[in-house]
Structures are given as structure tokens and as C-alpha cells.
Amino acid sequence: MRIDDHMDLNELAQHMGGATIEQARRMRELLLEKPRARTEDFTGKEWAELVLEATR
């Protein structure tokens, strides 16, 4: 999934394992801070850490 300001928050929430829209919005903010173009560019560990941070 491409990382940008117009990411589909419903799709991102699904990629996060069923997160809320607000959690997906926070995740988008975290992703935009990282120098990556796609969600697939993160390792499993990196992704898990971001999901945990976004869902706190």
C-alpha cells in the first residue's frame, strides 16, 4: 500500500489487523514520518512496533 496523505484509512485499518479509523489515522501520521514509499517496505518487526504505537 502506498504511503501518502490520501491513504484509505479503512484499508489501512484492515492492514493493521482491524484497528479503528482513529488508530489508522495515527498510523498514517507515523508512516508519513518514515522514509518509506510503501507499507510493504517495513519488516514485520517494524510494522508491529508501529501498530503498537498507533493503537496505544
PDBQT receptor file of N, H, CA, C and O in Angstrom, charges set to zero:
ATOM      1  N   MET A   1       0.850  -1.170   0.000  1.00  0.00    +0.000 N 
ATOM      2  CA  MET A   1       0.000   0.000   0.000  1.00  0.00    +0.000 C 
ATOM      3  C   MET A   1       0.901   1.240   0.000  1.00  0.00    +0.000 C 
ATOM      4  O   MET A   1       1.844   1.345   0.785  1.00  0.00    +0.000 OA
ATOM      5  N   ARG A   2       0.588   2.160  -0.888  1.00  0.00    +0.000 N 
ATOM      6  H   ARG A   2      -0.177   2.075  -1.526  1.00  0.00    +0.000 HD
ATOM      7  CA  ARG A   2       1.366   3.393  -1.000  1.00  0.00    +0.000 C 
ATOM      8  C   ARG A   2       1.116   4.278   0.228  1.00  0.00    +0.000 C 
ATOM      9  O   ARG A   2      -0.017   4.407   0.692  1.00  0.00    +0.000 OA
ATOM     10  N   ILE A   3       2.182   4.880   0.741  1.00  0.00    +0.000 N 
ATOM     11  H   ILE A   3       3.102   4.775   0.364  1.00  0.00    +0.000 HD
ATOM     12  CA  ILE A   3       2.088   5.766   1.901  1.00  0.00    +0.000 C 
ATOM     13  C   ILE A   3       1.995   7.202   1.400  1.00  0.00    +0.000 C 
ATOM     14  O   ILE A   3       2.924   7.710   0.772  1.00  0.00    +0.000 OA
ATOM     15  N   ASP A   4       0.861   7.853   1.684  1.00  0.00    +0.000 N 
ATOM     16  H   ASP A   4       0.107   7.440   2.194  1.00  0.00    +0.000 HD
ATOM     17  CA  ASP A   4       0.695   9.258   1.339  1.00  0.00    +0.000 C 
ATOM     18  C   ASP A   4      -0.451   9.845   2.160  1.00  0.00    +0.000 C 
ATOM     19  O   ASP A   4      -1.106   9.136   2.923  1.00  0.00    +0.000 OA
ATOM     20  N   ASP A   5      -0.683  11.133   1.998  1.00  0.00    +0.000 N 
ATOM     21  H   ASP A   5      -0.150  11.710   1.378  1.00  0.00    +0.000 HD
ATOM     22  CA  ASP A   5      -1.719  11.839   2.764  1.00  0.00    +0.000 C 
ATOM     23  C   ASP A   5      -3.131  11.364   2.431  1.00  0.00    +0.000 C 
ATOM     24  O   ASP A   5      -4.068  11.641   3.180  1.00  0.00    +0.000 OA
ATOM     25  N   HIS A   6      -3.291  10.655   1.324  1.00  0.00    +0.000 N 
ATOM     26  H   HIS A   6      -2.530  10.430   0.716  1.00  0.00    +0.000 HD
ATOM     27  CA  HIS A   6      -4.610  10.246   0.858  1.00  0.00    +0.000 C 
ATOM     28  C   HIS A   6      -4.861   8.748   1.022  1.00  0.00    +0.000 C 
ATOM     29  O   HIS A   6      -5.715   8.180   0.341  1.00  0.00    +0.000 OA
ATOM     30  N   MET A   7      -4.119   8.115   1.921  1.00  0.00    +0.000 N 
ATOM     31  H   MET A   7      -3.425   8.577   2.474  1.00  0.00    +0.000 HD
ATOM     32  CA  MET A   7      -4.288   6.673   2.148  1.00  0.00    +0.000 C 
ATOM     33  C   MET A   7      -5.729   6.381   2.568  1.00  0.00    +0.000 C 
ATOM     34  O   MET A   7      -6.335   7.159   3.305  1.00  0.00    +0.000 OA
ATOM     35  N   ASP A   8      -6.263   5.278   2.104  1.00  0.00    +0.000 N 
ATOM     36  H   ASP A   8      -5.771   4.647   1.505  1.00  0.00    +0.000 HD
ATOM     37  CA  ASP A   8      -7.593   4.827   2.502  1.00  0.00    +0.000 C 
ATOM     38  C   ASP A   8      -7.494   4.307   3.935  1.00  0.00    +0.000 C 
ATOM     39  O   ASP A   8      -6.890   3.263   4.180  1.00  0.00    +0.000 OA
ATOM     40  N   LEU A   9      -8.086   5.035   4.875  1.00  0.00    +0.000 N 
ATOM     41  H   LEU A   9      -8.576   5.883   4.675  1.00  0.00    +0.000 HD
ATOM     42  CA  LEU A   9      -7.970   4.662   6.284  1.00  0.00    +0.000 C 
ATOM     43  C   LEU A   9      -8.665   3.350   6.599  1.00  0.00    +0.000 C 
ATOM     44  O   LEU A   9      -8.234   2.629   7.499  1.00  0.00    +0.000 OA
ATOM     45  N   ASN A  10      -9.727   3.025   5.882  1.00  0.00    +0.000 N 
ATOM     46  H   ASN A  10     -10.077   3.611   5.151  1.00  0.00    +0.000 HD
ATOM     47  CA  ASN A  10     -10.384   1.734   6.094  1.00  0.00    +0.000 C 
ATOM     48  C   ASN A  10      -9.459   0.587   5.695  1.00  0.00    +0.000 C 
ATOM     49  O   ASN A  10      -9.359  -0.414   6.405  1.00  0.00    +0.000 OA
ATOM     50  N   GLU A  11      -8.791   0.736   4.564  1.00  0.00    +0.000 N 
ATOM     51  H   GLU A  11      -8.873   1.549   3.988  1.00  0.00    +0.000 HD
ATOM     52  CA  GLU A  11      -7.857  -0.290   4.106  1.00  0.00    +0.000 C 
ATOM     53  C   GLU A  11      -6.660  -0.390   5.056  1.00  0.00    +0.000 C 
ATOM     54  O   GLU A  11      -6.207  -1.490   5.376  1.00  0.00    +0.000 OA
ATOM     55  N   LEU A  12      -6.154   0.751   5.501  1.00  0.00    +0.000 N 
ATOM     56  H   LEU A  12      -6.521   1.644   5.241  1.00  0.00    +0.000 HD
ATOM     57  CA  LEU A  12      -5.036   0.750   6.430  1.00  0.00    +0.000 C 
ATOM     58  C   LEU A  12      -5.429   0.065   7.741  1.00  0.00    +0.000 C 
ATOM     59  O   LEU A  12      -4.649  -0.705   8.300  1.00  0.00    +0.000 OA
ATOM     60  N   ALA A  13      -6.636   0.347   8.228  1.00  0.00    +0.000 N 
ATOM     61  H   ALA A  13      -7.270   0.973   7.774  1.00  0.00    +0.000 HD
ATOM     62  CA  ALA A  13      -7.116  -0.299   9.467  1.00  0.00    +0.000 C 
ATOM     63  C   ALA A  13      -7.138  -1.817   9.302  1.00  0.00    +0.000 C 
ATOM     64  O   ALA A  13      -6.802  -2.545  10.236  1.00  0.00    +0.000 OA
ATOM     65  N   GLN A  14      -7.528  -2.294   8.135  1.00  0.00    +0.000 N 
ATOM     66  H   GLN A  14      -7.801  -1.703   7.376  1.00  0.00    +0.000 HD
ATOM     67  CA  GLN A  14      -7.522  -3.735   7.871  1.00  0.00    +0.000 C 
ATOM     68  C   GLN A  14      -6.104  -4.283   7.885  1.00  0.00    +0.000 C 
ATOM     69  O   GLN A  14      -5.858  -5.362   8.423  1.00  0.00    +0.000 OA
ATOM     70  N   HIS A  15      -5.170  -3.545   7.295  1.00  0.00    +0.000 N 
ATOM     71  H   HIS A  15      -5.370  -2.668   6.857  1.00  0.00    +0.000 HD
ATOM     72  CA  HIS A  15      -3.762  -3.961   7.280  1.00  0.00    +0.000 C 
ATOM     73  C   HIS A  15      -3.187  -3.994   8.697  1.00  0.00    +0.000 C 
ATOM     74  O   HIS A  15      -2.215  -4.698   8.969  1.00  0.00    +0.000 OA
ATOM     75  N   MET A  16      -3.795  -3.233   9.577  1.00  0.00    +0.000 N 
ATOM     76  H   MET A  16      -4.584  -2.661   9.356  1.00  0.00    +0.000 HD
ATOM     77  CA  MET A  16      -3.340  -3.186  10.970  1.00  0.00    +0.000 C 
ATOM     78  C   MET A  16      -4.001  -4.275  11.811  1.00  0.00    +0.000 C 
ATOM     79  O   MET A  16      -3.727  -4.378  13.007  1.00  0.00    +0.000 OA
ATOM     80  N   GLY A  17      -4.848  -5.070  11.218  1.00  0.00    +0.000 N 
ATOM     81  H   GLY A  17      -5.070  -4.986  10.247  1.00  0.00    +0.000 HD
ATOM     82  CA  GLY A  17      -5.489  -6.142  11.967  1.00  0.00    +0.000 C 
ATOM     83  C   GLY A  17      -6.821  -5.746  12.572  1.00  0.00    +0.000 C 
ATOM     84  O   GLY A  17      -7.197  -6.250  13.630  1.00  0.00    +0.000 OA
ATOM     85  N   GLY A  18      -7.533  -4.858  11.918  1.00  0.00    +0.000 N 
ATOM     86  H   GLY A  18      -7.228  -4.448  11.058  1.00  0.00    +0.000 HD
ATOM     87  CA  GLY A  18      -8.863  -4.477  12.400  1.00  0.00    +0.000 C 
ATOM     88  C   GLY A  18      -8.854  -3.301  13.358  1.00  0.00    +0.000 C 
ATOM     89  O   GLY A  18      -9.682  -3.238  14.267  1.00  0.00    +0.000 OA
ATOM     90  N   ALA A  19      -7.941  -2.377  13.170  1.00  0.00    +0.000 N 
ATOM     91  H   ALA A  19      -7.268  -2.428  12.432  1.00  0.00    +0.000 HD
ATOM     92  CA  ALA A  19      -7.861  -1.183  14.008  1.00  0.00    +0.000 C 
ATOM     93  C   ALA A  19      -9.035  -0.247  13.708  1.00  0.00    +0.000 C 
ATOM     94  O   ALA A  19      -9.741  -0.418  12.714  1.00  0.00    +0.000 OA
ATOM     95  N   THR A  20      -9.231   0.730  14.569  1.00  0.00    +0.000 N 
ATOM     96  H   THR A  20      -8.658   0.869  15.376  1.00  0.00    +0.000 HD
ATOM     97  CA  THR A  20     -10.261   1.737  14.350  1.00  0.00    +0.000 C 
ATOM     98  C   THR A  20      -9.750   2.764  13.331  1.00  0.00    +0.000 C 
ATOM     99  O   THR A  20      -8.560   2.801  13.018  1.00  0.00    +0.000 OA
ATOM    100  N   ILE A  21     -10.645   3.576  12.832  1.00  0.00    +0.000 N 
ATOM    101  H   ILE A  21     -11.612   3.546  13.086  1.00  0.00    +0.000 HD
ATOM    102  CA  ILE A  21     -10.270   4.628  11.884  1.00  0.00    +0.000 C 
ATOM    103  C   ILE A  21      -9.337   5.627  12.562  1.00  0.00    +0.000 C 
ATOM    104  O   ILE A  21      -8.383   6.099  11.943  1.00  0.00    +0.000 OA
ATOM    105  N   GLU A  22      -9.597   5.950  13.809  1.00  0.00    +0.000 N 
ATOM    106  H   GLU A  22     -10.371   5.566  14.312  1.00  0.00    +0.000 HD
ATOM    107  CA  GLU A  22      -8.722   6.882  14.534  1.00  0.00    +0.000 C 
ATOM    108  C   GLU A  22      -7.318   6.292  14.691  1.00  0.00    +0.000 C 
ATOM    109  O   GLU A  22      -6.330   7.013  14.551  1.00  0.00    +0.000 OA
ATOM    110  N   GLN A  23      -7.220   5.018  14.975  1.00  0.00    +0.000 N 
ATOM    111  H   GLN A  23      -8.023   4.432  15.089  1.00  0.00    +0.000 HD
ATOM    112  CA  GLN A  23      -5.910   4.358  15.079  1.00  0.00    +0.000 C 
ATOM    113  C   GLN A  23      -5.220   4.333  13.717  1.00  0.00    +0.000 C 
ATOM    114  O   GLN A  23      -4.006   4.512  13.630  1.00  0.00    +0.000 OA
ATOM    115  N   ALA A  24      -5.984   4.114  12.670  1.00  0.00    +0.000 N 
ATOM    116  H   ALA A  24      -6.971   3.969  12.740  1.00  0.00    +0.000 HD
ATOM    117  CA  ALA A  24      -5.416   4.134  11.316  1.00  0.00    +0.000 C 
ATOM    118  C   ALA A  24      -4.921   5.537  10.968  1.00  0.00    +0.000 C 
ATOM    119  O   ALA A  24      -3.895   5.685  10.305  1.00  0.00    +0.000 OA
ATOM    120  N   ARG A  25      -5.637   6.555  11.406  1.00  0.00    +0.000 N 
ATOM    121  H   ARG A  25      -6.471   6.434  11.944  1.00  0.00    +0.000 HD
ATOM    122  CA  ARG A  25      -5.217   7.940  11.166  1.00  0.00    +0.000 C 
ATOM    123  C   ARG A  25      -3.877   8.201  11.857  1.00  0.00    +0.000 C 
ATOM    124  O   ARG A  25      -2.987   8.823  11.278  1.00  0.00    +0.000 OA
ATOM    125  N   ARG A  26      -3.738   7.726  13.090  1.00  0.00    +0.000 N 
ATOM    126  H   ARG A  26      -4.461   7.220  13.561  1.00  0.00    +0.000 HD
ATOM    127  CA  ARG A  26      -2.473   7.872  13.823  1.00  0.00    +0.000 C 
ATOM    128  C   ARG A  26      -1.359   7.087  13.110  1.00  0.00    +0.000 C 
ATOM    129  O   ARG A  26      -0.230   7.564  12.996  1.00  0.00    +0.000 OA
ATOM    130  N   MET A  27      -1.686   5.900  12.640  1.00  0.00    +0.000 N 
ATOM    131  H   MET A  27      -2.604   5.512  12.733  1.00  0.00    +0.000 HD
ATOM    132  CA  MET A  27      -0.709   5.087  11.919  1.00  0.00    +0.000 C 
ATOM    133  C   MET A  27      -0.230   5.813  10.667  1.00  0.00    +0.000 C 
ATOM    134  O   MET A  27       0.963   5.817  10.362  1.00  0.00    +0.000 OA
ATOM    135  N   ARG A  28      -1.161   6.426   9.946  1.00  0.00    +0.000 N 
ATOM    136  H   ARG A  28      -2.130   6.424  10.193  1.00  0.00    +0.000 HD
ATOM    137  CA  ARG A  28      -0.783   7.183   8.743  1.00  0.00    +0.000 C 
ATOM    138  C   ARG A  28       0.211   8.283   9.113  1.00  0.00    +0.000 C 
ATOM    139  O   ARG A  28       1.189   8.495   8.397  1.00  0.00    +0.000 OA
ATOM    140  N   GLU A  29      -0.025   8.976  10.212  1.00  0.00    +0.000 N 
ATOM    141  H   GLU A  29      -0.820   8.804  10.794  1.00  0.00    +0.000 HD
ATOM    142  CA  GLU A  29       0.890  10.015  10.667  1.00  0.00    +0.000 C 
ATOM    143  C   GLU A  29       2.277   9.436  10.941  1.00  0.00    +0.000 C 
ATOM    144  O   GLU A  29       3.291  10.019  10.557  1.00  0.00    +0.000 OA
ATOM    145  N   LEU A  30       2.310   8.285  11.608  1.00  0.00    +0.000 N 
ATOM    146  H   LEU A  30       1.487   7.811  11.920  1.00  0.00    +0.000 HD
ATOM    147  CA  LEU A  30       3.587   7.635  11.907  1.00  0.00    +0.000 C 
ATOM    148  C   LEU A  30       4.289   7.200  10.624  1.00  0.00    +0.000 C 
ATOM    149  O   LEU A  30       5.501   7.367  10.486  1.00  0.00    +0.000 OA
ATOM    150  N   LEU A  31       3.529   6.643   9.689  1.00  0.00    +0.000 N 
ATOM    151  H   LEU A  31       2.544   6.507   9.801  1.00  0.00    +0.000 HD
ATOM    152  CA  LEU A  31       4.112   6.186   8.425  1.00  0.00    +0.000 C 
ATOM    153  C   LEU A  31       4.687   7.338   7.614  1.00  0.00    +0.000 C 
ATOM    154  O   LEU A  31       5.740   7.201   6.990  1.00  0.00    +0.000 OA
ATOM    155  N   LEU A  32       3.997   8.469   7.622  1.00  0.00    +0.000 N 
ATOM    156  H   LEU A  32       3.142   8.580   8.128  1.00  0.00    +0.000 HD
ATOM    157  CA  LEU A  32       4.465   9.625   6.857  1.00  0.00    +0.000 C 
ATOM    158  C   LEU A  32       5.776  10.184   7.404  1.00  0.00    +0.000 C 
ATOM    159  O   LEU A  32       6.508  10.866   6.686  1.00  0.00    +0.000 OA
ATOM    160  N   GLU A  33       6.076   9.899   8.669  1.00  0.00    +0.000 N 
ATOM    161  H   GLU A  33       5.482   9.346   9.253  1.00  0.00    +0.000 HD
ATOM    162  CA  GLU A  33       7.330  10.347   9.278  1.00  0.00    +0.000 C 
ATOM    163  C   GLU A  33       8.516   9.485   8.846  1.00  0.00    +0.000 C 
ATOM    164  O   GLU A  33       9.667   9.887   9.013  1.00  0.00    +0.000 OA
ATOM    165  N   LYS A  34       8.243   8.308   8.293  1.00  0.00    +0.000 N 
ATOM    166  H   LYS A  34       7.308   7.981   8.157  1.00  0.00    +0.000 HD
ATOM    167  CA  LYS A  34       9.290   7.353   7.917  1.00  0.00    +0.000 C 
ATOM    168  C   LYS A  34       9.659   7.516   6.446  1.00  0.00    +0.000 C 
ATOM    169  O   LYS A  34       8.805   7.850   5.625  1.00  0.00    +0.000 OA
ATOM    170  N   PRO A  35      10.935   7.279   6.108  1.00  0.00    +0.000 N 
ATOM    171  CA  PRO A  35      11.377   7.433   4.714  1.00  0.00    +0.000 C 
ATOM    172  C   PRO A  35      11.097   6.182   3.869  1.00  0.00    +0.000 C 
ATOM    173  O   PRO A  35      12.016   5.593   3.300  1.00  0.00    +0.000 OA
ATOM    174  N   ARG A  36       9.837   5.789   3.794  1.00  0.00    +0.000 N 
ATOM    175  H   ARG A  36       9.091   6.267   4.257  1.00  0.00    +0.000 HD
ATOM    176  CA  ARG A  36       9.455   4.608   3.013  1.00  0.00    +0.000 C 
ATOM    177  C   ARG A  36       8.287   4.991   2.110  1.00  0.00    +0.000 C 
ATOM    178  O   ARG A  36       7.482   5.856   2.455  1.00  0.00    +0.000 OA
ATOM    179  N   ALA A  37       8.204   4.346   0.963  1.00  0.00    +0.000 N 
ATOM    180  H   ALA A  37       8.858   3.643   0.683  1.00  0.00    +0.000 HD
ATOM    181  CA  ALA A  37       7.153   4.674  -0.002  1.00  0.00    +0.000 C 
ATOM    182  C   ALA A  37       5.925   3.778   0.133  1.00  0.00    +0.000 C 
ATOM    183  O   ALA A  37       4.815   4.179  -0.217  1.00  0.00    +0.000 OA
ATOM    184  N   ARG A  38       6.133   2.545   0.650  1.00  0.00    +0.000 N 
ATOM    185  H   ARG A  38       7.034   2.220   0.935  1.00  0.00    +0.000 HD
ATOM    186  CA  ARG A  38       5.030   1.578   0.706  1.00  0.00    +0.000 C 
ATOM    187  C   ARG A  38       5.041   0.857   2.056  1.00  0.00    +0.000 C 
ATOM    188  O   ARG A  38       6.088   0.706   2.685  1.00  0.00    +0.000 OA
ATOM    189  N   THR A  39       3.873   0.421   2.480  1.00  0.00    +0.000 N 
ATOM    190  H   THR A  39       3.022   0.544   1.969  1.00  0.00    +0.000 HD
ATOM    191  CA  THR A  39       3.795  -0.318   3.744  1.00  0.00    +0.000 C 
ATOM    192  C   THR A  39       4.585  -1.618   3.669  1.00  0.00    +0.000 C 
ATOM    193  O   THR A  39       5.099  -2.089   4.683  1.00  0.00    +0.000 OA
ATOM    194  N   GLU A  40       4.684  -2.195   2.490  1.00  0.00    +0.000 N 
ATOM    195  H   GLU A  40       4.266  -1.813   1.667  1.00  0.00    +0.000 HD
ATOM    196  CA  GLU A  40       5.420  -3.447   2.309  1.00  0.00    +0.000 C 
ATOM    197  C   GLU A  40       6.926  -3.285   2.534  1.00  0.00    +0.000 C 
ATOM    198  O   GLU A  40       7.646  -4.277   2.654  1.00  0.00    +0.000 OA
ATOM    199  N   ASP A  41       7.398  -2.050   2.591  1.00  0.00    +0.000 N 
ATOM    200  H   ASP A  41       6.813  -1.245   2.493  1.00  0.00    +0.000 HD
ATOM    201  CA  ASP A  41       8.822  -1.788   2.786  1.00  0.00    +0.000 C 
ATOM    202  C   ASP A  41       9.263  -1.969   4.241  1.00  0.00    +0.000 C 
ATOM    203  O   ASP A  41      10.459  -1.951   4.531  1.00  0.00    +0.000 OA
ATOM    204  N   PHE A  42       8.317  -2.140   5.144  1.00  0.00    +0.000 N 
ATOM    205  H   PHE A  42       7.345  -2.154   4.908  1.00  0.00    +0.000 HD
ATOM    206  CA  PHE A  42       8.632  -2.332   6.560  1.00  0.00    +0.000 C 
ATOM    207  C   PHE A  42       8.805  -3.815   6.855  1.00  0.00    +0.000 C 
ATOM    208  O   PHE A  42       8.115  -4.655   6.278  1.00  0.00    +0.000 OA
ATOM    209  N   THR A  43       9.732  -4.131   7.760  1.00  0.00    +0.000 N 
ATOM    210  H   THR A  43      10.292  -3.449   8.228  1.00  0.00    +0.000 HD
ATOM    211  CA  THR A  43       9.855  -5.517   8.203  1.00  0.00    +0.000 C 
ATOM    212  C   THR A  43       8.672  -5.829   9.111  1.00  0.00    +0.000 C 
ATOM    213  O   THR A  43       7.980  -4.920   9.570  1.00  0.00    +0.000 OA
ATOM    214  N   GLY A  44       8.444  -7.095   9.366  1.00  0.00    +0.000 N 
ATOM    215  H   GLY A  44       9.007  -7.833   8.994  1.00  0.00    +0.000 HD
ATOM    216  CA  GLY A  44       7.365  -7.484  10.271  1.00  0.00    +0.000 C 
ATOM    217  C   GLY A  44       7.517  -6.863  11.642  1.00  0.00    +0.000 C 
ATOM    218  O   GLY A  44       6.540  -6.416  12.242  1.00  0.00    +0.000 OA
ATOM    219  N   LYS A  45       8.757  -6.835  12.143  1.00  0.00    +0.000 N 
ATOM    220  H   LYS A  45       9.551  -7.198  11.655  1.00  0.00    +0.000 HD
ATOM    221  CA  LYS A  45       9.023  -6.253  13.467  1.00  0.00    +0.000 C 
ATOM    222  C   LYS A  45       8.737  -4.750  13.461  1.00  0.00    +0.000 C 
ATOM    223  O   LYS A  45       8.101  -4.236  14.381  1.00  0.00    +0.000 OA
ATOM    224  N   GLU A  46       9.203  -4.050  12.432  1.00  0.00    +0.000 N 
ATOM    225  H   GLU A  46       9.720  -4.468  11.684  1.00  0.00    +0.000 HD
ATOM    226  CA  GLU A  46       8.958  -2.608  12.342  1.00  0.00    +0.000 C 
ATOM    227  C   GLU A  46       7.459  -2.320  12.287  1.00  0.00    +0.000 C 
ATOM    228  O   GLU A  46       6.969  -1.407  12.952  1.00  0.00    +0.000 OA
ATOM    229  N   TRP A  47       6.736  -3.110  11.484  1.00  0.00    +0.000 N 
ATOM    230  H   TRP A  47       7.134  -3.851  10.943  1.00  0.00    +0.000 HD
ATOM    231  CA  TRP A  47       5.299  -2.909  11.334  1.00  0.00    +0.000 C 
ATOM    232  C   TRP A  47       4.596  -3.125  12.678  1.00  0.00    +0.000 C 
ATOM    233  O   TRP A  47       3.734  -2.338  13.070  1.00  0.00    +0.000 OA
ATOM    234  N   ALA A  48       4.969  -4.189  13.370  1.00  0.00    +0.000 N 
ATOM    235  H   ALA A  48       5.670  -4.828  13.051  1.00  0.00    +0.000 HD
ATOM    236  CA  ALA A  48       4.358  -4.496  14.673  1.00  0.00    +0.000 C 
ATOM    237  C   ALA A  48       4.594  -3.366  15.671  1.00  0.00    +0.000 C 
ATOM    238  O   ALA A  48       3.690  -2.996  16.420  1.00  0.00    +0.000 OA
ATOM    239  N   GLU A  49       5.793  -2.826  15.681  1.00  0.00    +0.000 N 
ATOM    240  H   GLU A  49       6.528  -3.127  15.073  1.00  0.00    +0.000 HD
ATOM    241  CA  GLU A  49       6.101  -1.713  16.588  1.00  0.00    +0.000 C 
ATOM    242  C   GLU A  49       5.257  -0.488  16.263  1.00  0.00    +0.000 C 
ATOM    243  O   GLU A  49       4.770   0.190  17.168  1.00  0.00    +0.000 OA
ATOM    244  N   LEU A  50       5.082  -0.201  14.982  1.00  0.00    +0.000 N 
ATOM    245  H   LEU A  50       5.477  -0.752  14.247  1.00  0.00    +0.000 HD
ATOM    246  CA  LEU A  50       4.256   0.936  14.575  1.00  0.00    +0.000 C 
ATOM    247  C   LEU A  50       2.788   0.720  14.948  1.00  0.00    +0.000 C 
ATOM    248  O   LEU A  50       2.122   1.643  15.417  1.00  0.00    +0.000 OA
ATOM    249  N   VAL A  51       2.291  -0.488  14.741  1.00  0.00    +0.000 N 
ATOM    250  H   VAL A  51       2.832  -1.238  14.359  1.00  0.00    +0.000 HD
ATOM    251  CA  VAL A  51       0.895  -0.797  15.100  1.00  0.00    +0.000 C 
ATOM    252  C   VAL A  51       0.705  -0.608  16.601  1.00  0.00    +0.000 C 
ATOM    253  O   VAL A  51      -0.282  -0.012  17.030  1.00  0.00    +0.000 OA
ATOM    254  N   LEU A  52       1.632  -1.107  17.394  1.00  0.00    +0.000 N 
ATOM    255  H   LEU A  52       2.435  -1.592  17.046  1.00  0.00    +0.000 HD
ATOM    256  CA  LEU A  52       1.523  -0.943  18.849  1.00  0.00    +0.000 C 
ATOM    257  C   LEU A  52       1.511   0.525  19.237  1.00  0.00    +0.000 C 
ATOM    258  O   LEU A  52       0.721   0.939  20.085  1.00  0.00    +0.000 OA
ATOM    259  N   GLU A  53       2.379   1.312  18.624  1.00  0.00    +0.000 N 
ATOM    260  H   GLU A  53       3.021   0.976  17.934  1.00  0.00    +0.000 HD
ATOM    261  CA  GLU A  53       2.416   2.743  18.931  1.00  0.00    +0.000 C 
ATOM    262  C   GLU A  53       1.125   3.444  18.510  1.00  0.00    +0.000 C 
ATOM    263  O   GLU A  53       0.613   4.298  19.232  1.00  0.00    +0.000 OA
ATOM    264  N   ALA A  54       0.610   3.085  17.358  1.00  0.00    +0.000 N 
ATOM    265  H   ALA A  54       1.026   2.391  16.771  1.00  0.00    +0.000 HD
ATOM    266  CA  ALA A  54      -0.603   3.734  16.835  1.00  0.00    +0.000 C 
ATOM    267  C   ALA A  54      -1.856   3.353  17.622  1.00  0.00    +0.000 C 
ATOM    268  O   ALA A  54      -2.826   4.110  17.639  1.00  0.00    +0.000 OA
ATOM    269  N   THR A  55      -1.845   2.211  18.261  1.00  0.00    +0.000 N 
ATOM    270  H   THR A  55      -1.056   1.596  18.247  1.00  0.00    +0.000 HD
ATOM    271  CA  THR A  55      -3.061   1.736  18.936  1.00  0.00    +0.000 C 
ATOM    272  C   THR A  55      -3.026   1.934  20.453  1.00  0.00    +0.000 C 
ATOM    273  O   THR A  55      -3.917   1.459  21.157  1.00  0.00    +0.000 OA
ATOM    274  N   ARG A  56      -2.030   2.614  20.949  1.00  0.00    +0.000 N 
ATOM    275  H   ARG A  56      -1.306   3.000  20.377  1.00  0.00    +0.000 HD
ATOM    276  CA  ARG A  56      -1.968   2.899  22.401  1.00  0.00    +0.000 C 
ATOM    277  C   ARG A  56      -3.007   3.891  22.808  1.00  0.00    +0.000 C 
ATOM    278  O   ARG A  56      -3.097   4.243  23.984  1.00  0.00    +0.000 OA
TER     279      ARG A  56
